[in-house]
């Protein structure tokens, strides 16, 4: 199997069950010098992505698909370590639909109908960012990943809640809360960078694996959810702090027991 770096053209996977739309996107992308693979079925797309998703430079993903929906495909890809940039392309335009897409691990969300110029611009941006990120951080990635296994405990107490990183569950005494993959990833990054002011751009790059071109309110929304789970009084946070126009800080001193 060849990696995406060996392809003469950026390789785009388009998962779309509307055949006419899919063919039109392929024509446009190929005209813009991209290589395109089309899949019309969700189950087939999930199988292909889990098998060799890293061979693609960008994945364009519809949500309402036969077999398996796009949300599930995206979350399963992230859970299995597939960090290829993903853009949802959907007629579902409600804020909760977009939030669910980013929660699943998407990098971009473009509503149908869309302008082809914007579609191509977003694809180019995602390809460019991925290439720059790999050139800058790929050699250091192996060095950074080993400490992560050492520094993240199996369980950690934050306030009155205990998070288990193996089961991705939080036990508060009264109830058990299941964390999403991105919530766990964000929490781990905070722990690894405890007491340090983290700019929003850094969270987008390190946790969401994307550039600032995505919904920049995503970190704020996720931090609000962590506060609701861990903070005794979410309106007066002790552990997950926000500094306006500066970034975020995780303060663990009061959380360790």
MARNUTI-162502 format. One record per residue: residue number from 1; x negated, y, z of N, C-alpha, C in turn. Coordinates in Angstrom, 3 decimals. Atoms other than C-alpha are relative to their C-alpha. Layout:
residues N
   seq       n.px       n.py       n.pz      ca.px      ca.py      ca.pz       c.px       c.py       c.pz
   NUM          X          Y          Z          X          Y          Z          X          Y          Z
...
//
This chain:
residues 257
   seq       n.px       n.py       n.pz      ca.px      ca.py      ca.pz       c.px       c.py       c.pz
     1     -0.842     -1.200      0.000      0.000      0.000      0.000     -0.872      1.243      0.000
     2      0.786     -1.204      0.064     -1.385      3.425     -0.886      0.567      1.024      0.955
     3     -0.450     -1.087     -0.855     -1.226      6.300      1.558      0.397      1.174     -0.866
     4     -0.464     -1.150      0.768      0.357      9.599      0.523     -1.160      0.825     -0.520
     5      1.142     -0.776      0.430     -3.144     11.105      0.238     -0.514     -0.489     -1.356
     6      0.487      0.558      1.250     -3.863      8.811     -2.749      0.948      0.251     -1.167
     7     -0.945     -0.289      1.068     -0.806      9.903     -4.723     -0.412      1.292     -0.699
     8      0.352     -1.228      0.705     -1.593     12.464     -7.464      1.034      1.099      0.206
     9     -1.055     -0.967     -0.258      1.716     14.153     -6.685      0.594     -0.288      1.377
    10     -0.708      0.250     -1.259      3.509     14.653     -3.338      1.188     -0.925     -0.236
    11     -1.011      1.046      0.178      5.868     11.704     -2.867      1.196      0.298      0.905
    12     -1.214     -0.359     -0.728      9.436     12.563     -1.825      0.983     -1.166     -0.054
    13     -1.074      0.991     -0.066     11.992      9.988     -0.652      1.319      0.737      0.172
    14     -1.326     -0.609     -0.071     15.570     11.124     -1.320      1.009     -1.096      0.308
    15     -1.024      0.960     -0.407     18.293      9.203      0.529      1.346      0.714     -0.090
    16     -1.251     -0.705      0.304     21.645     10.323     -0.899      0.928     -0.946     -0.738
    17     -0.926      0.942      0.624     24.745      8.284     -1.744      0.815      0.620     -1.128
    18     -0.645     -0.638      1.144     26.207     10.865     -4.146     -0.964     -0.085     -1.180
    19      0.961      0.326      1.055     24.548      9.518     -7.283     -0.322      1.205     -0.874
    20      0.249     -1.152      0.872     24.984     12.636     -9.434     -0.899      1.028      0.680
    21      0.831     -0.943     -0.741     23.516     14.859     -6.729     -1.423     -0.527      0.132
    22      1.324      0.602     -0.165     20.653     12.439     -6.119     -0.813      0.083     -1.288
    23      0.694     -0.057      1.292     19.791     12.265     -9.814     -0.401      1.436     -0.330
    24      0.325     -1.403      0.232     19.947     16.048    -10.046     -1.191      0.458      0.827
    25      1.143     -0.356     -0.838     17.564     16.434     -7.118     -1.278     -0.620     -0.533
    26      1.191      0.646      0.552     15.191     13.922     -8.661     -0.514      0.766     -1.218
    27      0.401     -0.744      1.198     15.191     15.815    -11.956     -0.703      1.302      0.396
    28      0.579     -1.276     -0.425     14.503     19.119    -10.178     -1.366     -0.194      0.644
    29      1.270      0.245     -0.686     11.763     17.695     -7.972     -1.088     -0.449     -0.977
    30      0.989      0.452      0.983     10.051     15.924    -10.850     -0.446      1.154     -0.896
    31      0.345     -1.182      0.794     10.192     19.153    -12.851     -0.986      0.891      0.747
    32      0.909     -0.795     -0.836      8.361     20.812     -9.923     -1.252     -0.789      0.389
    33      1.229      0.787     -0.156      5.629     18.143    -10.080     -0.038     -0.827      1.286
    34     -0.070      0.944     -1.113      6.819     15.864     -7.253      0.293     -1.397     -0.538
    35     -0.393      1.391      0.263      7.019     12.083     -7.351      1.204     -0.311      0.878
    36     -1.263      0.192     -0.719     10.494     10.900     -6.288      0.397     -1.468      0.024
    37     -0.641      1.304     -0.161     11.968      7.678     -4.928      1.421      0.234      0.495
    38     -1.406     -0.139     -0.386     15.784      7.433     -4.688      0.491     -1.263      0.690
    39     -0.719      1.092     -0.656     17.748      5.259     -2.260      1.398      0.517      0.309
    40     -1.385     -0.445     -0.174     21.558      5.424     -2.071      0.683     -0.623      1.214
    41     -0.623      0.744     -1.096     22.229      3.105      0.900     -0.794      0.207      1.291
    42      0.665     -0.256     -1.265     21.486      3.820      4.564     -0.791     -1.174      0.534
    43      0.699      1.189     -0.499     20.543      0.262      5.486     -1.301     -0.235     -0.760
    44      1.203      0.171      0.807     18.091      0.007      2.600     -1.027      1.081      0.318
    45      0.913     -1.098     -0.322     16.638      3.401      3.475     -0.711     -0.248      1.321
    46      0.607      0.267     -1.297     16.069      2.436      7.104     -1.063     -1.083     -0.115
    47      0.962      1.092      0.185     14.358     -0.793      6.076     -1.269      0.501     -0.688
    48      1.158     -0.509      0.741     12.100      1.025      3.615     -0.836      0.938      0.865
    49      0.721     -0.975     -0.818     11.198      3.812      6.045     -0.768     -0.682      1.120
    50      0.697      0.702     -1.079     10.354      1.459      8.904     -1.160     -0.834     -0.537
    51      1.058      0.827      0.592      8.262     -0.665      6.543     -1.197      0.837     -0.425
    52      1.120     -0.796      0.514      6.201      2.039      4.873      0.381      1.469     -0.169
    53     -0.439     -1.391      0.069      7.703      5.451      5.634     -1.129      1.002     -0.097
    54      1.121     -0.940      0.010      4.275      7.036      6.028     -0.572      0.224     -1.389
    55      0.504     -0.204      1.365      3.626      6.673      2.286      0.629      1.218     -0.646
    56     -0.677     -1.165      0.557      6.037      9.546      1.682     -0.522      1.273      0.659
    57      0.402     -1.293     -0.541      5.151     13.203      2.129      1.177      0.711      0.661
    58     -1.224     -0.572     -0.569      8.757     14.263      2.852      1.134     -0.987     -0.237
    59     -1.221      0.794      0.149     12.027     12.397      3.436      1.190      0.950      0.029
    60     -1.239     -0.780      0.066     15.270     14.100      2.339      1.139     -0.961      0.296
    61     -0.925      0.987     -0.557     18.122     12.475      4.213      1.409      0.564      0.131
    62     -1.411     -0.323     -0.216     21.895     12.709      3.915      0.425     -0.593      1.342
    63     -0.470      0.518     -1.291     23.891     12.065      7.093      1.037     -1.097     -0.196
    64     -1.059      0.981      0.209     27.022     10.262      5.920     -0.417     -0.950     -1.116
    65      0.509      0.987      0.944     25.590      7.155      4.259      0.651     -1.350      0.237
    66     -0.486      1.369     -0.221     26.882      3.616      3.692     -1.043     -0.818      0.744
    67      0.902      0.875     -0.744     25.415      1.068      6.083     -0.462      0.592      1.306
    68      0.552     -0.654     -1.188     23.509      3.286      8.521     -0.007      1.499     -0.252
    69     -0.048     -1.442      0.220     24.012      7.023      9.027     -1.380      0.633      0.167
    70      1.285     -0.684     -0.006     21.225      9.560      8.707     -0.549      0.268      1.380
    71      0.470     -0.227     -1.368     21.077     10.371     12.426     -0.759     -1.222      0.518
    72      0.620      1.237     -0.485     20.280      6.746     13.227     -1.309     -0.274     -0.723
    73      1.226      0.219      0.767     17.732      6.463     10.431     -1.124      0.879      0.533
    74      1.012     -0.944     -0.466     15.904      9.553     11.657     -0.524     -0.381      1.383
    75      0.427      0.331     -1.360     15.864      8.557     15.334     -0.786     -1.302      0.037
    76      0.736      1.269      0.053     14.756      4.997     14.525     -1.405      0.205     -0.572
    77      1.315     -0.291      0.573     11.929      6.354     12.384     -0.925      0.598      1.051
    78      0.829     -0.641     -1.023     10.668      8.572     15.205     -0.364     -0.979      1.112
    79      0.272      0.978     -1.053     10.991      5.790     17.777     -1.080     -0.991     -0.411
    80      0.989      0.951      0.509      8.778      3.633     15.558     -1.267      0.684     -0.509
    81      1.241     -0.687      0.316      6.083      6.252     15.134     -0.132      0.496     -1.419
    82      0.030     -0.553      1.355      7.043      7.451     11.642      0.215      1.506      0.110
    83     -0.074     -1.446     -0.181      6.270     11.180     11.688      0.044      0.757     -1.316
    84     -0.197     -0.674      1.278      6.828     11.926      8.019      1.069      1.081      0.156
    85     -1.007     -1.056     -0.134      8.670     15.286      7.831      1.337     -0.415     -0.609
    86     -1.348      0.375      0.437     12.428     14.771      7.513      0.874      1.248     -0.090
    87     -0.965     -1.081      0.165     14.958     17.239      6.126      1.387     -0.589     -0.208
    88     -1.389      0.393      0.205     18.666     16.608      6.594      0.623      0.903     -1.058
    89     -0.731     -0.702      1.046     20.790     17.610      3.617      1.443     -0.447      0.134
    90     -1.336      0.476     -0.360     24.437     17.565      4.645      1.043      1.095     -0.117
    91     -1.137     -0.914     -0.005     27.858     19.145      4.271      0.495      0.261      1.416
    92     -0.369     -0.225     -1.402     28.168     18.915      8.061     -0.775      1.216      0.495
    93      0.666     -1.275     -0.269     27.439     22.499      9.070      0.294      0.572      1.382
    94     -0.284     -0.502     -1.335     28.738     22.836     12.630     -1.277      0.035      0.832
    95      1.203     -0.079     -0.836     26.167     23.874     15.261     -0.331     -1.317      0.689
    96      0.266      1.272     -0.676     26.601     20.556     17.072     -0.560     -1.048     -0.961
    97      0.568      0.917      0.993     25.861     18.676     13.832     -1.487      0.264     -0.189
    98      1.407     -0.355      0.167     22.616     20.580     13.370     -0.805     -0.354      1.247
    99      0.699      0.339     -1.240     21.695     20.155     17.031     -0.252     -1.500      0.091
   100      0.179      1.456     -0.026     22.248     16.413     16.740     -1.102     -0.431     -0.965
   101      1.051      0.319      0.959     20.014     16.348     13.681     -1.386      0.269      0.549
   102      1.299     -0.309     -0.594     17.138     18.089     15.452     -0.288     -0.911      1.184
   103      0.155      0.928     -1.118     17.745     15.894     18.492     -0.512     -1.346     -0.493
   104      0.439      1.281      0.559     17.248     12.851     16.266     -1.439      0.038     -0.485
   105      1.390     -0.122      0.402     13.884     14.236     15.204     -0.232      0.668     -1.336
   106      0.161     -0.650      1.300     14.520     16.198     12.010     -0.880      1.236      0.104
   107      0.808     -1.208      0.080     12.180     18.974     10.919      0.753      1.160     -0.634
   108     -0.776     -1.020      0.699     14.612     20.830      8.664      1.443     -0.483     -0.132
   109     -1.419      0.322      0.199     18.391     20.990      8.152      0.542      1.002     -1.010
   110     -0.516     -0.854      1.067     19.812     22.362      4.901      1.434     -0.399     -0.313
   111     -1.422      0.272      0.200     23.566     22.681      4.454      0.348     -0.029     -1.484
   112     -0.569      0.033      1.353     25.390     21.696      1.269      1.199      0.944     -0.056
   113      0.859     -0.088      1.192     25.972     23.385     -1.097     -1.209      0.889      0.277
   114      1.237     -0.728     -0.248     22.475     24.812     -1.341     -0.559      0.525     -1.313
   115      0.688     -0.543      1.168     20.343     26.860     -3.706     -1.245     -0.837     -0.267
   116      1.153      0.826      0.347     17.750     24.813     -5.573     -1.314      0.688      0.341
   117      1.232     -0.737     -0.305     15.163     27.550     -5.071     -0.379     -0.163      1.472
   118      0.274      0.184     -1.427     15.518     27.294     -1.292     -0.380     -1.444      0.298
   119      0.301      1.420     -0.197     15.516     23.490     -1.427     -1.455     -0.302     -0.351
   120      1.376      0.246      0.425     12.237     23.405     -3.364     -0.984      0.712      0.923
   121      0.894     -0.746     -0.890     10.693     26.086     -1.138     -0.188     -0.727      1.327
   122      0.103      0.745     -1.256     11.484     24.050      1.974     -0.844     -1.264     -0.180
   123      0.797      1.200      0.265     10.038     20.895      0.426     -1.480      0.361     -0.075
   124      1.397     -0.416      0.126      6.837     22.716     -0.504     -0.593      0.369      1.355
   125      0.482     -0.398     -1.317      6.545     24.178      2.981     -0.293     -1.216      0.867
   126      0.194      1.202     -0.805      6.933     20.759      4.625     -1.216     -0.794     -0.471
   127      1.167      0.704      0.538      4.377     19.166      2.288     -1.277      0.730      0.388
   128      1.188     -0.796     -0.317      1.916     22.005      2.856     -0.346     -0.108      1.474
   129      0.268      0.052     -1.433      2.322     21.960      6.624     -0.540     -1.362      0.404
   130      0.483      1.331     -0.350      1.866     18.206      6.814     -1.463     -0.172     -0.408
   131      1.376      0.126      0.474     -1.324     18.393      4.748     -0.959      0.777      0.888
   132      0.857     -0.812     -0.857     -2.758     21.209      6.859     -0.155     -0.622      1.373
   133      0.044      0.597     -1.330     -1.850     19.471     10.090     -0.887     -1.241      0.016
   134      0.811      1.211      0.058     -3.441     16.181      9.021     -1.481      0.333     -0.147
   135      1.393     -0.390      0.179     -6.634     17.931      7.892     -0.593      0.524      1.302
   136      0.502     -0.627     -1.208     -6.917     19.821     11.173     -0.061     -0.940      1.182
   137     -0.121      0.752     -1.248     -5.845     17.266     13.746     -0.153     -1.498     -0.119
   138      0.099      1.455      0.110     -6.106     13.746     12.319     -1.243     -0.568      0.657
   139      1.175      0.576     -0.647     -9.737     13.182     13.459      0.072      0.035      1.510
   140     -0.069     -0.107     -1.454     -8.920     14.334     16.970      1.164     -0.766      0.586
   141     -1.216      0.645     -0.511     -5.635     12.425     17.227     -0.321     -1.220      0.842
   142      0.337      1.210     -0.747     -7.230      9.176     18.340     -0.581      0.343      1.354
   143      0.585     -0.395     -1.266     -9.157     11.029     21.028      1.064      0.497      0.958
   144     -1.038     -0.538     -0.858     -6.005     12.694     22.301      0.973     -1.074      0.466
   145     -1.024      0.985     -0.319     -3.793      9.592     22.282     -0.397     -0.886      1.165
   146      0.424      0.879     -1.081     -5.916      7.531     24.688      0.283      0.587      1.373
   147     -0.323     -0.558     -1.305     -5.651      9.984     27.616      1.487     -0.011      0.294
   148     -1.443     -0.011     -0.233     -1.881     10.064     27.106      0.444     -1.260      0.729
   149     -0.385      1.250     -0.638     -1.613      6.401     28.109     -0.414     -0.018      1.460
   150      0.521      0.000     -1.365     -3.642      7.094     31.260      0.740      1.012      0.861
   151     -0.505     -1.114     -0.793     -2.098     10.376     32.320      1.496     -0.088      0.275
   152     -1.446      0.076     -0.192      1.586      9.519     31.963      0.317     -1.196      0.891
   153     -0.328      1.125     -0.884      2.782      7.420     34.929      1.248     -0.726     -0.481
   154     -1.221      0.731      0.346      5.467      4.780     34.660      1.218      0.727      0.536
   155     -1.089     -0.764     -0.604      7.641      6.828     37.004     -0.543      1.308      0.564
   156      0.359     -1.295     -0.565      7.580     10.443     38.126      1.228      0.601      0.659
   157     -1.084     -0.666     -0.714      9.694     12.243     40.688     -0.066      1.495     -0.267
   158     -0.122     -1.436      0.231     10.845     15.718     39.731      1.241      0.461      0.745
   159     -1.119     -0.383     -0.847     13.007     17.340     42.369      0.587     -1.220      0.671
   160     -0.678      1.169     -0.565     15.565     14.759     43.440      0.220     -1.097     -1.035
   161     -0.187      0.967      1.082     15.338     12.822     40.177     -1.292     -0.763     -0.261
   162      1.143      0.852      0.339     13.057      9.946     39.179      0.144     -0.414     -1.457
   163     -0.025      0.373      1.414     12.209      9.482     35.499     -0.883     -1.219     -0.212
   164      0.750      1.198      0.375     11.101      6.087     34.197     -0.320      0.108     -1.488
   165      0.394     -0.224      1.387      9.094      6.502     31.000      0.094     -1.259     -0.849
   166     -0.156      1.243      0.759      9.416      2.842     30.038      1.437     -0.183     -0.480
   167     -1.411      0.171      0.349     13.217      2.757     30.100      0.631      1.278     -0.552
   168     -0.504     -1.306      0.404     13.637      6.489     29.281      1.271      0.365      0.764
   169     -1.146     -0.290     -0.862     16.088      6.743     32.175     -0.420      0.924      1.138
   170      0.193     -0.859     -1.165     16.431      9.341     34.908      1.038     -0.387      1.042
   171     -0.884      0.371     -1.103     17.878      8.264     38.250      0.072      1.175      0.973
   172     -0.177     -1.162     -0.863     19.329     11.120     40.279      0.586     -0.354      1.355
   173     -0.637      0.413     -1.242     20.787      9.085     43.118      1.481     -0.213     -0.194
   174     -1.430      0.117      0.267     24.326      9.665     41.931      0.290     -0.648     -1.354
   175     -0.242      0.523      1.342     23.960      8.704     38.294     -1.321     -0.266     -0.707
   176      1.153      0.279      0.852     21.594      7.461     35.609      0.214      0.694     -1.340
   177     -0.068     -0.743      1.257     20.863      9.627     32.575     -1.013     -0.597     -0.969
   178      0.899      0.500      1.040     19.388      8.239     29.353     -0.553      1.176     -0.799
   179      0.642     -1.064      0.756     16.871     10.586     27.742     -0.181     -0.415     -1.456
   180      0.264      0.260      1.410     16.511     10.880     23.986     -1.507     -0.072     -0.233
   181      1.416      0.113      0.340     13.221     10.237     22.227     -0.691      1.358      0.080
   182      0.617     -1.319     -0.021     12.559     13.969     21.830     -0.063      0.575      1.405
   183      0.050     -0.453     -1.391     13.441     14.705     25.455     -1.171     -0.631      0.735
   184      1.141      0.684     -0.610     10.914     12.098     26.578     -1.305      0.581     -0.526
   185      1.218     -0.548      0.600      8.316     13.462     24.156     -0.309      1.386      0.555
   186      0.188     -1.335     -0.557      8.844     17.016     25.405     -0.453     -0.078      1.448
   187      0.365      0.147     -1.403      8.648     15.920     29.034     -1.449     -0.463      0.140
   188      1.387      0.477     -0.034      5.398     14.024     28.389     -0.978      1.125     -0.325
   189      0.915     -1.078      0.380      3.863     17.034     26.701     -0.117      1.030      1.115
   190      0.057     -0.904     -1.147      4.798     19.243     29.638     -0.903     -0.565      1.093
   191      0.814      0.626     -1.045      3.213     16.764     32.058     -1.479      0.056     -0.367
   192      1.394     -0.040      0.450      0.024     16.597     29.985     -0.586      1.405      0.042
   193      0.447     -1.395      0.009     -0.135     20.389     30.008      0.573      0.766      1.186
   194     -0.606     -0.588     -1.195      1.131     21.067     33.532     -0.687      1.307      0.381
   195      0.442     -1.314     -0.477      0.828     24.653     34.789     -0.560      0.899     -1.103
   196      0.527     -0.814      1.099     -0.265     25.900     31.362      1.147      0.637     -0.774
   197     -0.994     -0.681      0.820      1.723     28.489     29.437     -0.116     -0.517     -1.430
   198      0.008      0.628      1.320      2.692     26.765     26.177      0.845      0.841     -0.956
   199     -0.789     -0.767      0.968      3.745     28.918     23.201      1.025     -0.887     -0.704
   200     -1.041      0.748      0.707      6.904     27.892     21.379     -0.549     -0.650     -1.269
   201      0.566      0.546      1.238      4.919     27.412     18.165     -0.753     -1.295      0.258
   202      0.748      1.215     -0.332      2.752     24.821     19.906      0.941     -1.168      0.253
   203     -0.968      1.073     -0.235      5.775     22.833     21.088      0.583     -0.495     -1.319
   204     -0.553      0.404      1.292      7.225     22.857     17.583     -0.977     -0.880     -0.762
   205      0.997      0.780      0.734      3.972     21.531     16.165     -0.289     -1.331      0.670
   206      0.455      1.200     -0.699      3.048     18.997     18.850      1.129     -0.973      0.323
   207     -1.121      0.867     -0.386      6.476     17.668     19.883      0.917     -0.265     -1.188
   208     -0.908      0.167      1.143      8.688     18.295     16.844     -0.754     -0.336     -1.292
   209      0.832      0.324      1.166      5.774     17.723     14.418      0.399      0.829     -1.214
   210     -0.457     -0.847      1.090      6.840     20.678     12.340     -0.582      1.382      0.159
   211      0.416     -1.390     -0.057      6.138     24.312     11.606      1.127      0.822      0.593
   212     -1.030     -0.880     -0.547      8.075     27.308     12.881      1.128      0.252     -0.988
   213     -1.054     -0.186      0.975     10.255     27.078      9.771      1.312     -0.626      0.415
   214     -1.226      0.643     -0.436     12.773     24.935     11.635      0.756      0.891      0.970
   215     -0.812     -0.702     -0.976     15.448     26.050     14.082     -0.831      0.302      1.239
   216      0.910     -0.337     -1.081     13.305     27.957     16.573      0.670      0.026      1.370
   217     -0.671      0.091     -1.293     15.939     27.661     19.300     -0.030     -1.418      0.562
   218      0.012      1.386     -0.458     15.390     23.921     19.551     -0.721     -0.174      1.334
   219      0.643      0.167     -1.308     12.805     24.122     22.399      0.833      0.566      1.141
   220     -0.828     -0.593     -1.052     15.082     26.448     24.381      1.169     -0.910      0.364
   221     -1.141      0.881     -0.243     18.024     24.075     23.983     -0.417     -1.252      0.762
   222      0.467      1.209     -0.675     15.989     21.057     25.065     -0.428      0.295      1.428
   223      0.416     -0.359     -1.355     14.517     22.854     28.078      1.221      0.235      0.885
   224     -1.238     -0.158     -0.763     18.018     23.841     29.181      0.550     -1.354      0.421
   225     -0.494      1.338     -0.335     18.967     20.154     29.059     -0.863     -0.650      1.076
   226      0.866      0.543     -1.049     15.922     19.153     31.107      0.303      0.653      1.344
   227     -0.350     -0.684     -1.251     16.859     21.779     33.688      1.279     -0.570      0.607
   228     -1.258      0.548     -0.509     20.392     20.403     33.963     -0.207     -1.359      0.655
   229      0.259      1.334     -0.537     18.923     16.969     34.674     -0.849      0.055      1.259
   230      1.009      0.062     -1.060     16.011     17.803     36.983      0.079      1.119      1.037
   231      0.038     -1.130     -0.923     16.522     21.221     38.556      1.135     -0.069      1.023
   232     -1.074     -0.082     -0.997     18.442     21.467     41.870      1.002      1.098     -0.346
   233     -0.850     -1.099      0.450     19.781     24.795     40.568     -0.500      0.437     -1.375
   234      0.488     -0.318      1.349     19.419     25.059     36.768     -0.067      1.489     -0.301
   235      0.027     -1.439      0.252     20.149     28.800     36.884     -1.207      0.675      0.642
   236      1.222     -0.501     -0.637     17.070     29.281     39.103     -1.057     -1.105     -0.055
   237      0.911      1.134      0.175     14.536     26.800     37.704     -1.281      0.120      0.812
   238      1.257      0.087     -0.736     11.539     25.692     39.752     -1.088     -0.689     -0.820
   239      0.958      0.857      0.698      9.896     23.221     37.372     -0.197      0.383     -1.467
   240      0.062     -0.303      1.431     10.729     24.212     33.780      0.274      1.493     -0.192
   241     -0.088     -1.454      0.017     10.025     27.919     33.402     -0.147      0.542     -1.419
   242      0.068     -0.676      1.289     10.583     30.184     30.405     -0.522      1.413      0.195
   243      0.553     -1.346     -0.018      8.535     33.339     29.783      0.353      0.648     -1.335
   244     -0.541     -0.591      1.221     10.283     35.556     27.275     -1.112      0.502     -0.913
   245      0.955     -0.379      1.045      8.318     36.052     24.049     -1.417     -0.502      0.261
   246      1.335      0.527     -0.310      5.419     34.096     25.563     -0.053     -1.517     -0.089
   247      0.012      1.457      0.059      6.346     30.444     26.003      0.638     -0.640      1.218
   248     -0.606      0.808     -1.053      7.096     27.818     28.633     -1.094     -0.582      0.890
   249      0.946      0.592     -0.933      5.444     26.343     31.698      0.712     -1.059      0.846
   250     -0.483      1.034     -0.916      5.983     23.103     33.636     -0.835      0.077      1.269
   251      0.669     -0.136     -1.297      5.145     23.542     37.334      0.277     -1.263      0.804
   252     -0.261      1.308     -0.603      4.708     20.068     38.874     -0.213     -0.084      1.497
   253      0.379      0.156     -1.401      3.523     20.869     42.396      1.154     -0.455      0.878
   254     -1.150      0.341     -0.828      6.977     20.698     43.919      0.674     -1.289     -0.443
   255     -0.660      1.206      0.508      7.906     17.687     41.806     -0.690     -1.269      0.439
   256      0.732      1.205     -0.352      5.185     15.289     42.951      0.355     -0.446      1.409
   257     -0.320      0.560     -1.314      6.106     12.991     45.853     -0.765     -1.276      0.205
//
